[in-house]
Amino acid sequence: MLISFSKLLISLRRVKPSQRKAFFDAAGGKGANQAVAASRLAGESLFAGQFGTDSAGDLIEKAMKAAGVNMQYLRRLNDARTALGFVTLTESGQNAIIIVGGANMTYSDLTKLPQEYIDAIDRSKIVLLQREIPNEINTLVAKYAHFKGKLVVLDVGGRDEPFPEELLANIDYISPNETEIQRLIGPIEGKNIEETIRTQLLSKYPNMKVLLKLGADGCAVITRELYVKCGNITTYNRMINDDYKVVDVTGAGDCLMGSFFTKYSQLQGKVSDEELYERCMLFGNMCAYLSITQKGCIPAMPDAKTVEEFRVKYLSHLNI
């Protein structure tokens, strides 16, 4: 079972820059997207987080429940509004996002984990964290989950602020993109990113592994011993580009996270580490690609049937 921690968002998107009045509302948010991605892929997932007792919170809770996510550890606040994300899209599907934290950031006590979070961690195998809640809460979750023997994953996306040492010391996997990794290791222009990560990050945290998101170039897993890269799924069958069009990249990284660790939970201990990383990345890239061919975040997360039909049609030659 995967547990995802993060506050939820309502995403307001302009469909095209030329359509000045074309907006729509959709449920989303990093933790919500990841939990839904895992649930729709036949993974058991639950969500722990906070949102307000407003219509936005009602909409997101309904959307997540419809996707099969266990929402019993959700906290709803009377004194804070549900967080909002304002997303603008270009005609090619690229985005820019402004986030209003709302209930994400509303904790009365940053020194103690809510009981709902403790109960959720106890029920879970893998814990996914995102930087849309206070560092203090993420650190408490990571410490408790690590102590309880859970796999702890930190998505670096979200708020751009320093990383507490105590947080990083309790993380098993960290997942940044090429810009976000520089918050941890400094500028990488002209440097070998693999060796820089090992020198600047993994030398200090030798048990940490990095799932590096490379955008259109796919992703890679970097450990002290291994570097395993997986390209964009379209490079494995060029016919995909003829049949699909990218319309909205929002939430693609979240879909990758949810799908990667769903496959990870199924394969861990059954195959070699190199094969584990390769198959999880192929599966994650496949799911993430499907998500960017649809508009929205939660609505765009593909289900197991859709993914399997895509695999059989285009990627049956791969071991995924």
VOGU-3710 file (C-alpha; in Angstrom, 3 decimals, decimal comma):
1> mlisfsklli> 0,000/0,000/0,000  1,224/3,511/-0,850  0,423/6,534/1,260  0,701/10,010/-0,223  1,136/13,118/1,920  0,312/16,525/0,515  -2,361/19,155/0,446  -4,819/19,195/-2,411  -5,394/21,729/-5,133  -8,110/22,858/-7,460
11> slrrvkpsqr> -6,426/23,635/-10,772  -7,772/26,423/-12,946  -6,427/26,171/-16,489  -6,517/28,401/-19,496  -6,836/25,994/-22,412  -4,899/28,140/-24,921  -3,293/31,580/-24,674  -5,388/32,697/-27,655  -8,612/31,772/-25,855  -8,646/34,472/-23,194
21> kaffdaaggk> -11,829/33,265/-21,491  -11,319/29,496/-21,772  -10,925/28,176/-18,218  -11,942/24,999/-16,452  -11,684/23,585/-12,944  -10,081/20,236/-12,158  -8,987/18,391/-9,047  -5,258/17,952/-8,503  -2,223/18,542/-6,293  0,990/16,534/-6,104
31> ganqavaasr> -0,040/14,116/-3,374  -3,563/13,772/-4,724  -2,304/13,052/-8,240  0,163/10,440/-7,018  -2,411/8,689/-4,860  -4,911/8,569/-7,723  -2,265/7,353/-10,191  -1,393/4,451/-7,888  -5,019/3,591/-7,173  -6,059/3,545/-10,825
41> lageslfagq> -3,184/1,193/-11,627  -4,550/-1,427/-9,225  -2,301/-0,307/-6,418  -3,843/0,138/-2,971  -3,303/3,767/-1,995  -4,403/6,093/0,772  -4,086/9,807/1,273  -3,211/11,825/4,364  -3,462/15,603/4,285  -5,628/18,623/4,992
51> fgtdsagdli> -8,139/20,741/3,165  -10,893/23,115/4,064  -14,586/22,506/4,619  -15,370/24,329/1,384  -16,716/23,364/-2,039  -13,190/22,935/-3,416  -12,427/20,382/-0,722  -15,704/18,606/-1,450  -14,869/18,416/-5,148  -11,409/16,943/-4,611
61> ekamkaagvn> -12,481/14,459/-1,968  -15,225/13,219/-4,278  -12,799/12,894/-7,203  -10,269/10,943/-5,163  -12,858/8,615/-3,677  -14,201/7,938/-7,171  -10,672/6,907/-8,179  -10,570/4,389/-5,330  -8,213/6,239/-2,968  -8,696/5,517/0,742
71> mqylrrlnda> -9,567/8,928/2,235  -10,250/7,947/5,851  -7,128/9,775/7,125  -8,092/13,087/5,567  -8,285/16,158/7,847  -10,745/18,955/7,027  -10,240/22,376/8,585  -12,863/24,984/9,398  -10,318/27,816/9,623  -8,534/27,444/6,275
81> rtalgfvtlt> -9,530/27,254/2,613  -8,553/24,376/0,364  -5,322/25,129/-1,487  -5,529/26,424/-5,046  -3,276/26,083/-8,050  -3,626/28,439/-11,003  -2,258/26,825/-14,161  -1,799/28,407/-17,584  -1,122/26,266/-20,636  0,582/27,037/-23,919
91> esgqnaiiiv> -0,719/25,542/-27,147  1,999/22,845/-26,900  0,744/21,798/-23,440  3,553/23,369/-21,369  2,510/25,060/-18,138  3,170/27,688/-15,503  1,673/27,312/-12,014  0,941/29,640/-9,090  -0,029/27,927/-5,813  -1,944/29,383/-2,865
101> gganmtysdl> -1,114/27,154/0,124  -4,278/27,465/2,203  -4,883/24,412/4,385  -1,612/22,909/3,090  0,287/25,143/5,446  -2,194/25,397/8,332  -0,863/23,278/11,203  -1,408/24,453/14,772  1,497/22,352/16,091  4,570/21,700/13,942
111> tklpqeyida> 6,236/19,546/16,603  3,721/16,699/16,653  2,273/14,402/13,996  -1,526/14,302/13,778  -2,835/10,907/14,855  -4,383/10,391/11,423  -0,902/10,554/9,860  0,530/8,066/12,350  -2,295/5,624/11,629  -1,849/6,051/7,869
121> idrskivllq> 1,901/5,386/8,042  1,354/2,285/10,145  -0,907/0,837/7,426  1,444/1,605/4,545  4,465/0,061/2,858  5,657/3,088/0,874  5,307/6,734/1,954  5,345/9,465/-0,706  6,115/13,007/0,462  5,896/16,271/-1,481
131> reipneintl> 7,025/19,800/-0,686  3,561/21,353/-0,537  3,343/21,116/3,251  5,662/22,519/5,960  9,184/21,080/6,207  8,507/20,333/9,847  5,603/17,997/9,048  7,516/16,261/6,255  10,422/15,716/8,638  8,202/14,248/11,348
141> vakyahfkgk> 6,570/11,922/8,819  9,931/10,818/7,373  11,417/10,121/10,798  8,446/8,107/12,008  8,065/6,188/8,738  11,799/5,408/8,613  11,690/4,200/12,221  8,770/1,931/11,316  10,710/0,414/8,406  8,698/2,004/5,582
151> lvvldvggrd> 10,183/3,050/2,238  10,230/6,867/2,335  10,160/8,860/-0,913  10,474/12,642/-1,291  9,295/14,389/-4,451  11,375/17,564/-4,600  8,700/19,447/-6,530  6,799/22,137/-4,647  8,093/24,892/-2,390  11,631/26,100/-3,094
161> epfpeellan> 13,285/26,314/0,322  16,238/24,685/2,157  16,121/20,969/2,937  16,395/20,122/6,636  19,232/17,716/7,370  16,910/15,644/9,539  14,523/15,225/6,622  17,151/14,075/4,109  18,680/11,677/6,624  15,396/9,727/6,707
171> idyispnete> 14,713/9,542/2,960  15,220/6,375/0,880  14,388/7,850/-2,541  14,481/11,469/-3,617  12,943/12,506/-6,927  13,856/15,867/-8,481  13,899/17,133/-12,038  17,065/18,636/-13,550  16,312/22,079/-12,121  15,258/20,884/-8,670
181> iqrligpieg> 18,352/18,722/-8,155  20,452/21,901/-8,226  18,783/23,002/-4,974  20,666/20,091/-3,407  23,946/19,819/-5,323  24,491/23,278/-6,792  24,933/24,241/-10,480  25,530/21,337/-12,867  26,091/23,162/-16,153  28,984/21,516/-17,970
191> knieetirtq> 29,334/18,803/-15,318  28,569/15,092/-15,365  25,239/15,044/-13,525  25,623/11,397/-12,505  28,992/11,898/-10,838  27,982/15,265/-9,377  24,988/13,669/-7,660  27,203/10,941/-6,266  29,870/13,373/-5,090  27,636/16,105/-3,703
201> llskypnmkv> 24,673/14,102/-2,396  25,154/10,336/-2,196  28,553/10,596/-0,525  26,712/12,154/2,424  23,617/9,937/2,204  25,011/6,646/0,844  21,739/4,729/1,218  19,729/7,324/-0,684  18,670/6,683/-4,280  17,735/9,340/-6,830
211> llklgadgca> 14,894/9,029/-9,332  15,824/11,868/-11,667  13,076/13,195/-13,926  14,490/14,218/-17,312  11,343/15,573/-18,943  11,193/14,698/-22,645  14,358/12,599/-22,207  12,712/10,176/-19,775  14,202/9,516/-16,336  17,093/7,796/-14,574
221> vitrelyvkc> 17,835/6,081/-11,273  21,180/6,936/-9,690  22,641/5,080/-6,730  26,164/4,779/-5,338  26,749/1,795/-7,634  24,301/2,069/-10,544  23,111/4,462/-13,214  20,049/3,178/-15,095  18,367/5,420/-17,675  15,039/5,035/-19,450
231> gnittynrmi> 14,218/7,196/-22,452  10,962/8,868/-23,400  8,505/6,081/-24,153  8,031/7,342/-27,722  11,641/6,399/-28,534  10,685/2,719/-28,202  8,016/2,957/-30,915  7,828/5,982/-33,223  4,215/5,170/-34,141  3,158/6,573/-30,760
241> nddykvvdvt> 3,879/10,109/-31,960  1,559/9,576/-34,926  -1,345/8,447/-32,778  -1,100/10,763/-29,756  -0,722/14,480/-29,122  0,620/16,180/-26,003  -2,033/18,530/-24,624  -1,173/19,135/-20,939  2,049/18,197/-19,106  0,649/19,196/-15,703
251> gagdclmgsf> 0,838/16,250/-13,318  3,114/14,112/-15,517  5,805/13,920/-12,840  3,199/12,967/-10,253  1,891/10,207/-12,521  5,459/8,953/-12,932  5,906/8,830/-9,156  2,651/7,023/-8,446  3,143/4,493/-11,235  6,875/3,919/-10,602
261> ftkysqlqgk> 6,319/3,015/-6,972  3,220/0,950/-7,723  5,348/-1,244/-9,993  8,180/-1,079/-7,439  5,946/-2,545/-4,731  5,089/-5,436/-7,052  8,655/-6,262/-8,158  10,880/-5,447/-5,185  12,774/-8,520/-4,023  11,786/-10,551/-7,104
271> vsdeelyerc> 14,301/-9,188/-9,641  17,768/-7,618/-9,619  18,080/-3,945/-8,701  18,968/-2,990/-12,280  15,956/-4,800/-13,716  13,756/-3,347/-10,964  14,723/0,214/-11,851  14,451/-0,366/-15,585  10,988/-1,927/-15,487  9,647/0,625/-12,995
281> mlfgnmcayl> 10,886/3,496/-15,157  9,442/1,999/-18,342  6,090/1,554/-16,625  6,250/5,029/-15,098  7,193/6,714/-18,364  4,412/4,872/-20,180  1,795/5,994/-17,648  3,140/9,555/-17,514  3,044/9,821/-21,299  -0,587/8,755/-21,372
291> sitqkgcipa> -1,374/11,384/-18,734  -0,049/14,263/-20,856  -2,331/13,332/-23,735  -5,313/14,373/-21,584  -6,217/17,683/-19,925  -6,153/18,113/-16,164  -4,406/16,296/-13,328  -6,598/13,734/-11,575  -8,807/13,320/-14,673  -5,697/12,542/-16,753
301> mpdaktveef> -4,261/9,750/-14,580  -4,643/6,550/-16,687  -6,202/3,346/-15,404  -4,744/-0,160/-15,598  -6,859/-1,186/-18,599  -5,786/1,830/-20,659  -2,126/1,289/-19,796  -2,228/-2,416/-20,642  -3,919/-1,801/-23,995  -1,260/0,804/-24,812
311> rvkylshlni> 1,538/-1,586/-23,800  0,183/-4,430/-25,930  -0,306/-2,197/-28,985  2,992/-0,312/-28,917  5,462/-1,841/-26,434  4,840/-5,589/-26,340  8,502/-6,133/-27,275  9,602/-4,667/-23,911  9,689/-6,359/-20,515  7,628/-3,942/-18,434
//
